[in-house]
Amino acid sequence: MSNEDIMTAEGVHNKVYPLIKGCDTVLDVGCGTGAFSVKGSLYGHYMEACGLEDCKFSDVIPFKQVDFNDNLLPYANESFDAAVAIEVIEHVNDPHRFINELYRVVKKDGVVVLTTPNVENWYNRLYYLCTGKLLGFSPVKIKPGEPENNHISPIFMQIYKPYIEKLFTIEEVTTNRSFIPLLRIKLPTKHKLFSDTMILKLRKKC
């Protein structure tokens, strides 16, 4: 497995693995190549995966193909100890429905880990002030030949936190790294105003 198989921002996978420690069965939602699942199995988790595109490692990881915008997750209620959605929620049309599905497939007191681009950091705020746009986000493209997997749903915690807390306890909010874009200078702080990716560990309320 090469670095090219890891289709996420730098350091995200390494931040997520400790958050699912102790979870025997884990669902990798929107698995991409399946790199997270492969390494998760080496850590002792039983991994299953699902996503829109074919999984590169489906020969070793059970995989189901699903379009999250059109279908429910193809798993029974309370099937997994944990569900992980790494940089997926910003791609779906209805994040509330997606959160509901993650809630449904994890067991009582189960864990859900969500990661998504941090649209609340300082450079996104500055970029929006200057352009009226968010970095990495654009309208849905419907013309033939254009990319399908655009970032279409920015996740602002002020908007989504009240809904999330109806279903989950937010146990941890962390990030992968803090840095200055373009210059690629890493910063020692973990404050959300400087962070690249927001990582949430949620515990299902019984």
Backbone hydrogen bonds, N-H to C=O, Kabsch-Sander energy under -0.5 kcal/mol:
donor,donor_aa,acceptor,acceptor_aa,energy
5,D,2,S,-1.4
6,I,3,N,-1.3
7,M,5,D,-1.0
8,T,6,I,-0.8
12,V,9,A,-1.7
15,K,11,G,-1.2
15,K,12,V,-0.7
16,V,12,V,-1.7
17,Y,13,H,-2.1
19,L,16,V,-1.2
20,I,16,V,-0.8
20,I,17,Y,-1.3
21,K,18,P,-1.0
23,C,20,I,-2.1
24,D,22,G,-0.7
26,V,46,Y,-2.8
27,L,82,A,-2.3
28,D,26,V,-0.5
28,D,48,E,-3.1
29,V,27,L,-0.9
29,V,84,V,-3.0
30,G,28,D,-0.5
30,G,50,C,-2.0
31,C,28,D,-0.5
31,C,50,C,-2.0
34,G,31,C,-2.1
38,V,34,G,-2.2
39,K,35,A,-2.1
40,G,36,F,-2.3
41,S,37,S,-2.2
42,L,38,V,-1.2
43,Y,39,K,-1.1
44,G,41,S,-1.1
45,H,40,G,-2.0
46,Y,24,D,-3.6
47,M,45,H,-0.8
48,E,26,V,-2.1
49,A,62,P,-2.7
50,C,28,D,-2.1
51,G,64,K,-1.6
57,F,33,T,-1.4
58,S,55,C,-1.5
60,V,57,F,-1.9
61,I,57,F,-1.8
64,K,49,A,-1.7
66,V,51,G,-2.1
68,F,66,V,-0.7
70,D,67,D,-1.2
71,N,67,D,-2.4
75,Y,73,L,-2.2
78,E,104,R,-2.9
79,S,76,A,-0.7
79,S,105,V,-1.4
80,F,105,V,-2.2
81,D,25,T,-1.2
82,A,25,T,-1.6
83,A,111,V,-2.0
84,V,27,L,-3.1
85,A,113,V,-2.8
86,I,29,V,-0.5
87,E,85,A,-0.8
87,E,115,T,-1.1
88,V,115,T,-0.7
91,H,88,V,-2.8
92,V,89,I,-1.0
98,F,94,D,-1.9
99,I,95,P,-2.6
100,N,96,H,-2.1
101,E,97,R,-1.9
102,L,98,F,-2.0
103,Y,99,I,-2.3
104,R,100,N,-2.2
105,V,101,E,-1.9
106,V,102,L,-0.9
107,K,80,F,-2.9
110,G,107,K,-2.5
111,V,81,D,-2.4
112,V,202,L,-2.5
113,V,83,A,-2.4
114,L,112,V,-0.5
114,L,200,L,-2.1
115,T,85,A,-2.0
116,T,198,M,-2.0
118,N,196,D,-2.1
119,V,117,P,-1.1
121,N,118,N,-0.8
122,W,193,L,-3.5
125,R,121,N,-2.0
126,L,122,W,-2.3
127,Y,123,Y,-2.3
128,Y,124,N,-2.5
129,L,125,R,-2.2
130,C,126,L,-1.9
131,T,127,Y,-2.4
132,G,128,Y,-2.4
133,K,127,Y,-0.5
137,F,134,L,-1.8
138,S,151,H,-1.6
142,I,140,V,-0.5
146,E,143,K,-1.7
150,N,148,E,-1.2
151,H,136,G,-0.6
152,I,90,E,-2.7
152,I,150,N,-0.8
153,S,90,E,-2.3
156,F,154,P,-0.8
157,M,155,I,-0.5
159,I,156,F,-1.0
160,Y,156,F,-2.2
161,K,157,M,-2.8
164,I,160,Y,-2.7
165,E,161,K,-2.5
166,K,163,Y,-1.3
167,L,163,Y,-0.7
167,L,164,I,-1.3
168,F,164,I,-2.8
169,T,203,R,-2.8
170,I,168,F,-0.5
171,E,169,T,-1.0
171,E,201,K,-2.1
172,E,201,K,-1.5
174,T,199,I,-2.8
176,N,197,T,-0.7
178,S,187,L,-0.5
179,F,194,F,-1.3
180,I,185,I,-2.2
183,L,181,P,-3.1
184,R,180,I,-1.7
185,I,180,I,-1.0
186,K,184,R,-0.6
187,L,178,S,-3.3
194,F,191,H,-2.2
195,S,191,H,-0.8
196,D,177,R,-2.2
198,M,116,T,-2.8
199,I,174,T,-2.7
200,L,114,L,-3.2
201,K,172,E,-2.7
202,L,112,V,-3.3
202,L,200,L,-0.6
203,R,169,T,-2.6
204,K,110,G,-3.1
204,K,202,L,-0.5
205,K,167,L,-2.6
